Protein backbone atom coordinates (compact mmCIF):
# COMPACT_ATOMS: atom_id res chain seq x y z
CA UNK A 1 0.00 0.00 0.00
CA UNK A 2 3.09 2.28 0.25
CA UNK A 3 4.29 1.57 -3.30
CA UNK A 4 3.72 3.65 -6.40
CA UNK A 5 0.00 3.80 -7.29
CA UNK A 6 0.86 2.86 -10.87
CA UNK A 7 2.66 -0.32 -9.81
CA UNK A 8 1.35 -3.87 -9.64
CA UNK A 9 2.27 -4.05 -5.95
CA UNK A 10 -0.08 -1.16 -5.10
CA UNK A 11 -2.89 -2.84 -7.05
CA UNK A 12 -2.40 -6.08 -5.10
CA UNK A 13 -2.27 -4.13 -1.85
CA UNK A 14 -5.58 -2.39 -2.60
CA UNK A 15 -7.31 -5.67 -3.42
CA UNK A 16 -5.88 -7.28 -0.31
CA UNK A 17 -7.09 -4.38 1.86
CA UNK A 18 -10.61 -4.52 0.40
CA UNK A 19 -10.83 -8.30 0.87
CA UNK A 20 -9.64 -7.90 4.46
CA UNK A 21 -12.24 -5.21 5.18
CA UNK A 22 -15.11 -7.20 3.67
CA UNK A 23 -14.17 -10.38 5.54
CA UNK A 24 -13.90 -8.65 8.92
CA UNK A 25 -16.82 -6.21 8.61
CA UNK A 26 -19.18 -8.46 6.65
CA UNK A 27 -20.44 -5.41 4.74
CA UNK A 28 -19.72 -4.19 1.20
CA UNK A 29 -21.70 -0.94 1.11
CA UNK A 30 -20.78 0.96 4.31
CA UNK A 31 -17.02 0.86 4.77
CA UNK A 32 -14.79 3.66 6.03
CA UNK A 33 -12.73 5.07 3.15
CA UNK A 34 -9.00 5.40 4.14
CA UNK A 35 -8.02 7.68 1.25
CA UNK A 36 -6.23 10.98 1.81
CA UNK A 37 -9.40 13.07 1.42
CA UNK A 38 -11.91 10.91 3.34
CA UNK A 39 -9.56 9.83 6.22
CA UNK A 40 -11.90 7.08 7.46
CA UNK A 41 -14.74 9.56 8.06
CA UNK A 42 -16.99 8.88 5.11
CA UNK A 43 -18.65 5.56 4.29
CA UNK A 44 -18.80 4.18 0.75
CA UNK A 45 -19.10 0.90 -1.13
CA UNK A 46 -16.18 -1.24 -2.26
CA UNK A 47 -16.14 0.14 -5.81
CA UNK A 48 -16.02 3.79 -4.75
CA UNK A 49 -13.30 3.10 -2.15
CA UNK A 50 -11.21 1.34 -4.82
CA UNK A 51 -11.48 4.41 -7.07
CA UNK A 52 -10.58 6.75 -4.17
CA UNK A 53 -7.48 4.71 -3.32
CA UNK A 54 -6.29 4.87 -6.94
CA UNK A 55 -7.09 8.55 -7.50
CA UNK A 56 -6.30 10.04 -4.06
CA UNK A 57 -4.00 7.47 -2.50
CA UNK A 58 -4.21 5.90 0.97
CA UNK A 59 -3.51 7.86 4.13
CA UNK A 60 0.07 6.89 4.96
CA UNK A 61 -0.48 7.44 8.70
CA UNK A 62 -3.20 4.77 8.75
CA UNK A 63 -0.98 1.76 9.54
CA UNK A 64 -3.23 -0.30 11.82
CA UNK A 65 -6.56 -0.93 10.09
CA UNK A 66 -8.62 -0.39 13.23
CA UNK A 67 -11.64 0.91 11.28
CA UNK A 68 -11.67 -2.23 9.17
CA UNK A 69 -11.51 -5.00 11.77
CA UNK A 70 -7.79 -5.29 12.59
CA UNK A 71 -7.12 -5.98 16.27
CA UNK A 72 -4.31 -4.15 18.00
CA UNK A 73 -2.29 -4.38 21.15
CA UNK A 74 -2.07 -1.34 23.32
CA UNK A 75 1.61 -0.54 22.97
CA UNK A 76 3.41 2.72 22.89
CA UNK A 77 3.90 2.72 19.14
CA UNK A 78 0.38 1.54 18.40
CA UNK A 79 -1.02 4.11 20.77
CA UNK A 80 0.95 6.80 19.02
CA UNK A 81 -0.32 5.68 15.60
CA UNK A 82 -3.93 5.50 16.77
CA UNK A 83 -3.68 8.90 18.35
CA UNK A 84 -2.35 10.27 15.06
CA UNK A 85 -5.28 8.68 13.21
CA UNK A 86 -7.81 10.03 15.66
CA UNK A 87 -6.14 13.42 15.63
CA UNK A 88 -6.37 13.54 11.82
CA UNK A 89 -10.02 12.46 12.05
CA UNK A 90 -10.72 15.13 14.60
CA UNK A 91 -9.05 17.76 12.42
CA UNK A 92 -11.25 16.69 9.49
CA UNK A 93 -14.43 16.86 11.61
CA UNK A 94 -13.37 20.23 13.03
CA UNK A 95 -13.00 21.68 9.56
CA UNK A 96 -16.32 20.21 8.34
CA UNK A 97 -18.59 21.22 11.26
CA UNK A 98 -16.60 24.07 12.83
CA UNK A 99 -15.69 22.37 16.16
CA UNK A 100 -13.00 23.65 18.49
CA UNK A 101 -11.37 22.28 21.64
CA UNK A 102 -14.13 23.63 23.88
CA UNK A 103 -16.75 21.54 22.05
CA UNK A 104 -15.13 18.24 23.06
CA UNK A 105 -16.26 18.43 26.68
CA UNK A 106 -15.14 15.35 28.63
CA UNK A 107 -14.31 13.27 25.54
CA UNK A 108 -10.75 14.49 25.09
CA UNK A 109 -8.60 12.60 22.60
CA UNK A 110 -9.25 9.03 23.81
CA UNK A 111 -9.63 7.05 20.55
CA UNK A 112 -12.25 4.71 22.03
CA UNK A 113 -14.43 7.52 23.38
CA UNK A 114 -14.14 9.52 20.17
CA UNK A 115 -15.02 6.43 18.13
CA UNK A 116 -18.12 5.89 20.28
CA UNK A 117 -19.18 9.51 19.69
CA UNK A 118 -18.87 9.05 15.92
CA UNK A 119 -20.85 5.82 16.12
CA UNK A 120 -23.58 7.42 18.22
CA UNK A 121 -24.08 9.98 15.48
CA UNK A 122 -25.46 7.23 13.24
CA UNK A 123 -28.08 6.19 15.81
CA UNK A 124 -31.60 7.73 15.89
CA UNK A 125 -32.23 10.28 18.63
CA UNK A 126 -35.58 8.74 19.56
CA UNK A 127 -37.17 5.33 19.08
CA UNK A 128 -38.03 4.85 15.44
CA UNK A 129 -36.21 5.11 12.16
CA UNK A 130 -36.83 8.82 11.46
CA UNK A 131 -37.53 12.19 13.09
CA UNK A 132 -40.32 14.58 12.09
CA UNK A 133 -38.85 18.08 11.98
CA UNK A 134 -41.89 20.08 10.81
CA UNK A 135 -45.03 19.93 8.71
CA UNK A 136 -45.52 21.76 5.40
CA UNK A 137 -49.12 22.73 4.62
CA UNK A 138 -51.49 25.59 3.91
CA UNK A 139 -53.21 27.67 6.58
CA UNK A 140 -56.44 25.64 7.07
CA UNK A 141 -54.48 22.40 7.43
CA UNK A 142 -52.15 24.20 9.80
CA UNK A 143 -55.11 24.72 12.12
CA UNK A 144 -55.98 21.02 12.03
CA UNK A 145 -52.43 19.87 12.73
CA UNK A 146 -51.53 22.42 15.39
CA UNK A 147 -54.93 22.58 17.11
CA UNK A 148 -55.13 26.36 16.70
CA UNK A 149 -58.13 28.36 15.47
CA UNK A 150 -57.43 29.83 12.03
CA UNK A 151 -60.77 31.50 11.19
CA UNK A 152 -63.23 33.74 12.95
CA UNK A 153 -62.24 35.26 16.27
CA UNK A 154 -58.75 34.62 17.71
CA UNK A 155 -57.62 33.42 14.28
CA UNK A 156 -53.99 34.54 14.47
CA UNK A 157 -51.66 31.85 15.89
CA UNK A 158 -49.11 34.50 16.93
CA UNK A 159 -51.42 37.08 18.54
CA UNK A 160 -53.67 34.48 20.16
CA UNK A 161 -56.20 36.05 22.49
CA UNK A 162 -55.00 39.55 21.51
CA UNK A 163 -56.06 39.11 17.88
CA UNK A 164 -58.15 42.16 16.85
CA UNK A 165 -61.38 41.55 14.96
CA UNK A 166 -62.35 43.53 11.87
CA UNK A 167 -65.51 44.48 13.71
CA UNK A 168 -63.39 46.44 16.19
CA UNK A 169 -63.22 49.77 14.40
CA UNK A 170 -60.76 51.18 16.92
CA UNK A 171 -58.23 48.56 15.87
CA UNK A 172 -58.78 49.17 12.14
CA UNK A 173 -58.68 52.97 12.06
CA UNK A 174 -56.26 53.30 9.15
CA UNK A 175 -53.45 54.71 11.30
CA UNK A 176 -49.94 53.22 11.56
CA UNK A 177 -49.19 51.00 14.54
CA UNK A 178 -45.92 51.61 16.36
CA UNK A 179 -46.20 48.89 18.98
CA UNK A 180 -43.91 45.88 19.17
CA UNK A 181 -45.17 42.63 17.64
CA UNK A 182 -46.01 39.78 20.02
CA UNK A 183 -43.47 37.03 20.61
CA UNK A 184 -44.41 33.62 19.15
CA UNK A 185 -45.04 30.91 21.73
CA UNK A 186 -42.50 28.12 21.95
CA UNK A 187 -43.48 24.48 22.08
CA UNK A 188 -43.38 24.17 25.87
CA UNK A 189 -45.66 27.18 26.32
CA UNK A 190 -48.14 25.82 23.80
CA UNK A 191 -48.12 22.41 25.47
CA UNK A 192 -48.80 24.02 28.84
CA UNK A 193 -51.82 25.85 27.41
CA UNK A 194 -53.39 22.83 25.73
CA UNK A 195 -52.38 20.11 28.21
CA UNK A 196 -55.74 19.97 29.97
CA UNK A 197 -57.96 20.29 26.88
CA UNK A 198 -60.14 17.19 26.54
CA UNK A 199 -61.05 17.02 22.86
CA UNK A 200 -63.93 14.69 21.98
CA UNK A 201 -62.65 12.75 18.97
CA UNK A 202 -65.22 11.33 16.58
CA UNK A 203 -68.16 13.37 17.86
CA UNK A 204 -70.58 14.88 15.37
CA UNK A 205 -69.97 18.44 16.46
CA UNK A 206 -66.50 17.97 17.92
CA UNK A 207 -65.12 20.24 20.55
CA UNK A 208 -63.14 20.39 23.75
CA UNK A 209 -64.27 20.03 27.33
CA UNK A 210 -62.34 21.53 30.21
CA UNK A 211 -62.66 23.69 33.27
CA UNK A 212 -60.59 26.59 31.95
CA UNK A 213 -61.53 26.49 28.27
CA UNK A 214 -62.52 30.14 28.41
CA UNK A 215 -58.85 31.06 28.86
CA UNK A 216 -57.83 29.01 25.79
CA UNK A 217 -60.31 30.11 23.14
CA UNK A 218 -57.58 30.33 20.49
CA UNK A 219 -56.76 26.59 20.95
CA UNK A 220 -59.34 23.95 20.20
CA UNK A 221 -57.37 20.76 20.88
CA UNK A 222 -54.00 19.32 21.79
CA UNK A 223 -52.02 18.36 18.73
CA UNK A 224 -51.18 14.68 18.35
CA UNK A 225 -47.63 15.65 17.51
CA UNK A 226 -47.03 16.47 21.17
CA UNK A 227 -47.00 12.72 21.78
CA UNK A 228 -43.52 12.84 20.27
CA UNK A 229 -41.04 13.46 23.06
CA UNK A 230 -39.03 16.04 21.15
CA UNK A 231 -41.91 17.98 19.55
CA UNK A 232 -42.16 20.61 22.28
CA UNK A 233 -38.47 21.43 21.92
CA UNK A 234 -38.59 22.24 18.21
CA UNK A 235 -38.33 25.95 17.39
CA UNK A 236 -40.22 25.54 14.10
CA UNK A 237 -42.99 22.96 14.12
CA UNK A 238 -45.20 24.01 11.20
CA UNK A 239 -44.27 25.65 7.89
CA UNK A 240 -46.73 27.29 5.50
CA UNK A 241 -46.57 26.04 1.91
CA UNK A 242 -46.32 29.12 -0.31
CA UNK A 243 -47.24 27.28 -3.50
CA UNK A 244 -50.34 25.78 -1.87
CA UNK A 245 -51.42 29.19 -0.56
CA UNK A 246 -50.80 30.76 -3.97
CA UNK A 247 -53.01 28.12 -5.57
CA UNK A 248 -55.82 28.83 -3.10
CA UNK A 249 -55.58 32.56 -3.80
CA UNK A 250 -55.49 31.97 -7.57
CA UNK A 251 -58.57 29.72 -7.41
CA UNK A 252 -60.41 32.37 -5.42
CA UNK A 253 -59.50 35.16 -7.85
CA UNK A 254 -60.40 33.13 -10.94
CA UNK A 255 -63.60 31.91 -9.28
CA UNK A 256 -64.62 35.46 -8.34
CA UNK A 257 -63.87 36.99 -11.75
CA UNK A 258 -65.59 34.25 -13.73
CA UNK A 259 -68.25 33.58 -11.03
CA UNK A 260 -67.50 29.88 -10.86
CA UNK A 261 -69.95 28.13 -8.48
CA UNK A 262 -68.29 26.97 -5.29
CA UNK A 263 -65.22 29.19 -5.77
CA UNK A 264 -66.81 32.64 -5.90
CA UNK A 265 -65.89 34.71 -2.83
CA UNK A 266 -68.13 37.63 -3.79
CA UNK A 267 -71.03 37.01 -1.40
CA UNK A 268 -73.28 39.00 0.88
CA UNK A 269 -71.04 38.27 3.89
CA UNK A 270 -67.98 39.76 2.19
CA UNK A 271 -69.94 42.87 1.19
CA UNK A 272 -71.18 43.39 4.72
CA UNK A 273 -67.64 43.07 6.06
CA UNK A 274 -66.43 45.71 3.61
CA UNK A 275 -69.29 47.99 4.60
CA UNK A 276 -68.53 47.50 8.28
CA UNK A 277 -64.86 48.43 7.76
CA UNK A 278 -65.74 51.49 5.65
CA UNK A 279 -64.38 50.06 2.40
CA UNK A 280 -66.38 50.45 -0.83
CA UNK A 281 -69.25 52.13 0.98
CA UNK A 282 -70.87 53.01 -2.37
CA UNK A 283 -71.47 49.31 -3.01
CA UNK A 284 -74.09 48.67 -0.37
CA UNK A 285 -76.45 45.71 -0.69
CA UNK A 286 -79.92 46.66 -1.86
CA UNK A 287 -82.57 44.97 0.27
CA UNK A 288 -85.87 44.19 -1.45
CA UNK A 289 -89.08 42.52 -0.36
CA UNK A 290 -88.17 39.15 -1.84
CA UNK A 291 -84.40 39.14 -2.22
CA UNK A 292 -81.23 41.17 -1.68
CA UNK A 293 -79.44 42.55 -4.73
CA UNK A 294 -75.74 43.28 -4.91
CA UNK A 295 -74.73 46.20 -7.17
CA UNK A 296 -72.05 45.34 -9.73
CA UNK A 297 -68.50 46.03 -8.60
CA UNK A 298 -65.44 46.76 -10.73
CA UNK A 299 -64.46 43.07 -10.50
CA UNK A 300 -67.80 41.79 -11.83
CA UNK A 301 -67.50 40.94 -15.51
CA UNK A 302 -70.28 40.73 -18.04
CA UNK A 303 -70.85 37.58 -20.04
CA UNK A 304 -69.04 39.07 -23.04
CA UNK A 305 -66.02 40.01 -20.92
CA UNK A 306 -65.88 36.55 -19.38
CA UNK A 307 -65.77 35.05 -22.85
CA UNK A 308 -63.07 37.54 -23.80
CA UNK A 309 -60.93 36.47 -20.83
CA UNK A 310 -61.42 32.77 -21.62
CA UNK A 311 -60.64 33.37 -25.31
CA UNK A 312 -57.48 35.18 -24.24
CA UNK A 313 -56.38 32.16 -22.19
CA UNK A 314 -57.45 29.82 -24.99
CA UNK A 315 -55.24 31.58 -27.52
CA UNK A 316 -52.12 31.88 -25.36
CA UNK A 317 -48.98 30.14 -26.59
CA UNK A 318 -46.07 29.71 -24.19
CA UNK A 319 -42.63 28.06 -24.58
CA UNK A 320 -42.36 24.32 -24.12
CA UNK A 321 -41.90 23.39 -20.47
CA UNK A 322 -43.10 26.77 -19.20
CA UNK A 323 -46.43 25.39 -17.95
CA UNK A 324 -49.22 23.13 -19.09
CA UNK A 325 -51.08 23.95 -22.26
CA UNK A 326 -53.52 26.60 -21.00
CA UNK A 327 -55.77 25.81 -23.95
CA UNK A 328 -56.61 22.42 -22.44
CA UNK A 329 -57.68 24.04 -19.15
CA UNK A 330 -60.21 26.46 -20.66
CA UNK A 331 -63.89 25.60 -21.02
CA UNK A 332 -65.36 28.07 -23.52
CA UNK A 333 -68.84 26.62 -23.14
CA UNK A 334 -69.36 27.78 -19.56
CA UNK A 335 -66.40 30.25 -19.26
CA UNK A 336 -64.36 28.36 -16.68
CA UNK A 337 -60.81 27.23 -15.98
CA UNK A 338 -60.53 23.61 -14.87
CA UNK A 339 -57.74 21.41 -13.54
CA UNK A 340 -55.25 24.09 -12.50
CA UNK A 341 -52.11 22.68 -10.86
CA UNK A 342 -49.71 24.41 -8.49
CA UNK A 343 -47.29 25.53 -11.19
CA UNK A 344 -50.12 26.65 -13.47
CA UNK A 345 -51.49 28.88 -10.72
CA UNK A 346 -48.03 30.31 -10.16
CA UNK A 347 -47.62 31.28 -13.82
CA UNK A 348 -51.16 32.68 -13.93
CA UNK A 349 -50.65 34.86 -10.87
CA UNK A 350 -47.23 36.14 -11.90
CA UNK A 351 -47.61 36.74 -15.65
CA UNK A 352 -50.57 35.34 -17.57
CA UNK A 353 -53.57 36.61 -15.56
CA UNK A 354 -52.68 40.34 -15.81
CA UNK A 355 -52.38 39.95 -19.59
CA UNK A 356 -55.76 38.22 -19.91
CA UNK A 357 -57.76 40.72 -17.84
CA UNK A 358 -55.94 43.89 -18.89
CA UNK A 359 -58.56 45.05 -21.37
CA UNK A 360 -61.69 44.02 -19.47
CA UNK A 361 -61.14 45.82 -16.18
CA UNK A 362 -61.99 49.44 -15.55
CA UNK A 363 -59.32 52.10 -15.81
CA UNK A 364 -58.78 52.51 -12.04
CA UNK A 365 -57.94 48.83 -11.81
CA UNK A 366 -55.67 48.96 -14.83
CA UNK A 367 -53.88 52.00 -13.35
CA UNK A 368 -52.22 49.64 -10.86
CA UNK A 369 -49.92 48.50 -13.68
CA UNK A 370 -48.77 52.10 -14.14
CA UNK A 371 -48.06 52.44 -10.42
CA UNK A 372 -46.16 49.14 -10.41
CA UNK A 373 -44.01 50.49 -13.23
CA UNK A 374 -42.89 53.35 -10.98
CA UNK A 375 -41.19 50.95 -8.55
CA UNK A 376 -37.43 50.81 -8.99
CA UNK A 377 -36.55 49.73 -5.45
CA UNK A 378 -38.73 46.87 -4.21
CA UNK A 379 -37.81 47.52 -0.58
CA UNK A 380 -39.17 51.11 -0.84
CA UNK A 381 -42.07 50.62 -3.24
CA UNK A 382 -44.33 53.27 -1.64
CA UNK A 383 -41.59 55.90 -1.80
CA UNK A 384 -40.88 55.14 -5.46
CA UNK A 385 -44.56 55.45 -6.39
CA UNK A 386 -44.98 58.72 -4.49
CA UNK A 387 -41.81 60.26 -5.95
CA UNK A 388 -42.62 59.38 -9.55
CA UNK A 389 -46.26 60.44 -9.18
CA UNK A 390 -45.28 63.86 -7.79
CA UNK A 391 -42.76 64.32 -10.61
CA UNK A 392 -45.43 63.60 -13.23
CA UNK A 393 -47.87 65.96 -11.56
CA UNK A 394 -45.25 68.73 -11.59
CA UNK A 395 -44.50 68.19 -15.29
CA UNK A 396 -48.20 68.19 -16.21
CA UNK A 397 -48.70 71.40 -14.20
CA UNK A 398 -45.90 73.10 -16.09
CA UNK A 399 -47.28 71.96 -19.44
CA UNK A 400 -50.86 73.08 -18.75
CA UNK A 401 -50.41 76.27 -16.74
CA UNK A 402 -47.13 77.68 -18.08
CA UNK A 403 -47.86 77.33 -21.80
CA UNK A 404 -49.00 80.96 -22.22
CA UNK A 405 -46.24 82.54 -20.14
CA UNK A 406 -43.87 84.76 -22.13
CA UNK A 407 -40.22 83.83 -22.10
CA UNK A 408 -37.57 86.03 -20.48
CA UNK A 409 -34.47 86.93 -22.46
CA UNK A 410 -35.57 85.08 -25.61
CA UNK A 411 -37.09 86.96 -28.56
CA UNK A 412 -40.66 86.10 -29.42
CA UNK A 413 -41.31 83.80 -32.35
CA UNK A 414 -43.13 86.57 -34.26
CA UNK A 415 -40.00 88.69 -34.42
CA UNK A 416 -37.72 85.83 -35.35
CA UNK A 417 -36.79 85.10 -38.91
CA UNK A 418 -34.78 82.51 -40.68
CA UNK A 419 -32.30 85.15 -41.80
CA UNK A 420 -31.68 86.28 -38.21
CA UNK A 421 -31.09 83.24 -36.02
CA UNK A 422 -30.30 83.31 -32.35
CA UNK A 423 -26.75 83.71 -31.19
CA UNK A 424 -24.86 80.45 -31.62
CA UNK A 425 -27.41 78.86 -34.01
CA UNK A 426 -26.45 77.14 -37.24
CA UNK A 427 -28.83 77.16 -40.20
CA UNK A 428 -28.97 73.78 -41.90
CA UNK A 429 -30.96 72.60 -44.89
CA UNK A 430 -33.14 69.53 -44.39
CA UNK A 431 -33.80 67.23 -47.32
CA UNK A 432 -37.34 66.44 -48.36
CA UNK A 433 -37.32 62.82 -47.13
CA UNK A 434 -36.33 63.79 -43.62
CA UNK A 435 -38.85 66.62 -43.60
CA UNK A 436 -41.63 64.30 -44.75
CA UNK A 437 -40.69 61.82 -42.06
CA UNK A 438 -40.90 64.51 -39.37
CA UNK A 439 -44.19 65.77 -40.79
CA UNK A 440 -45.66 62.25 -40.83
CA UNK A 441 -44.52 61.67 -37.24
CA UNK A 442 -46.35 64.82 -36.08
CA UNK A 443 -49.51 63.89 -37.95
CA UNK A 444 -49.68 60.36 -36.51
CA UNK A 445 -49.54 61.74 -32.96
CA UNK A 446 -52.24 64.37 -33.53
CA UNK A 447 -55.61 63.30 -32.18
CA UNK A 448 -57.66 65.01 -34.90
CA UNK A 449 -55.77 63.16 -37.64
CA UNK A 450 -56.42 59.61 -36.34
CA UNK A 451 -59.80 59.21 -38.16
CA UNK A 452 -58.13 60.24 -41.41
CA UNK A 453 -55.40 57.61 -40.89
CA UNK A 454 -58.01 54.87 -40.63
CA UNK A 455 -59.86 56.21 -43.68
CA UNK A 456 -56.62 56.31 -45.67
CA UNK A 457 -55.84 52.69 -44.83
CA UNK A 458 -59.30 51.64 -46.02
CA UNK A 459 -58.73 53.64 -49.20
CA UNK A 460 -55.44 51.82 -49.89
CA UNK A 461 -56.96 48.38 -49.30
CA UNK A 462 -59.84 49.23 -51.66
CA UNK A 463 -57.55 50.59 -54.35
CA UNK A 464 -55.07 47.71 -54.13
CA UNK A 465 -57.11 44.63 -53.18
CA UNK A 466 -54.30 42.23 -54.09
CA UNK A 467 -52.09 43.66 -51.36
CA UNK A 468 -54.66 44.01 -48.56
CA UNK A 469 -53.10 41.17 -46.56
CA UNK A 470 -49.52 42.37 -46.90
CA UNK A 471 -49.19 44.51 -43.78
CA UNK A 472 -45.69 45.83 -44.47
CA UNK A 473 -46.57 46.88 -48.02
CA UNK A 474 -49.69 48.68 -46.80
CA UNK A 475 -47.70 50.54 -44.12
CA UNK A 476 -45.03 51.64 -46.60
CA UNK A 477 -47.69 52.81 -49.02
CA UNK A 478 -49.43 54.71 -46.24
CA UNK A 479 -46.21 56.44 -45.17
CA UNK A 480 -45.38 57.56 -48.71
CA UNK A 481 -48.84 58.87 -49.74
CA UNK A 482 -50.62 59.96 -46.56
CA UNK A 483 -49.29 63.52 -46.36
CA UNK A 484 -50.36 64.48 -49.85
CA UNK A 485 -53.67 62.59 -49.53
CA UNK A 486 -54.49 64.39 -46.27
CA UNK A 487 -53.74 67.76 -47.85
CA UNK A 488 -56.22 67.22 -50.71
CA UNK A 489 -58.74 65.61 -48.35
CA UNK A 490 -58.80 68.58 -45.99
CA UNK A 491 -58.88 71.07 -48.85
CA UNK A 492 -61.88 69.31 -50.42
CA UNK A 493 -63.74 69.36 -47.11
CA UNK A 494 -62.96 73.07 -46.64
CA UNK A 495 -64.33 73.85 -50.10
CA UNK A 496 -67.45 71.78 -49.44
CA UNK A 497 -70.43 72.33 -47.18
CA UNK A 498 -68.93 70.58 -44.11
CA UNK A 499 -65.93 72.90 -43.81
CA UNK A 500 -67.04 74.04 -40.36
CA UNK A 501 -65.89 70.71 -38.87
CA UNK A 502 -62.24 71.36 -39.82
CA UNK A 503 -60.33 73.00 -36.99
CA UNK A 504 -57.54 75.50 -37.47
CA UNK A 505 -54.95 73.06 -36.13
CA UNK A 506 -55.99 70.38 -38.62
CA UNK A 507 -55.88 72.89 -41.50
CA UNK A 508 -52.38 74.01 -40.59
CA UNK A 509 -51.19 70.44 -40.05
CA UNK A 510 -52.36 69.38 -43.51
CA UNK A 511 -51.19 72.49 -45.39
CA UNK A 512 -48.50 71.70 -47.93
CA UNK A 513 -46.35 74.51 -49.33
CA UNK A 514 -45.01 74.80 -52.83
CA UNK A 515 -41.67 73.46 -51.68
CA UNK A 516 -43.23 70.39 -50.04
CA UNK A 517 -42.72 71.54 -46.43
CA UNK A 518 -45.28 71.36 -43.67
CA UNK A 519 -46.48 74.60 -42.11
CA UNK A 520 -47.15 73.65 -38.47
Order of alpha helices (4+ residues) and beta strands (2+ residues): alpha-beta-beta-alpha-alpha-alpha-beta-alpha-alpha-beta-beta-beta-alpha-alpha-beta-beta-alpha-beta-beta-alpha-alpha-alpha-alpha-alpha-alpha-alpha-alpha
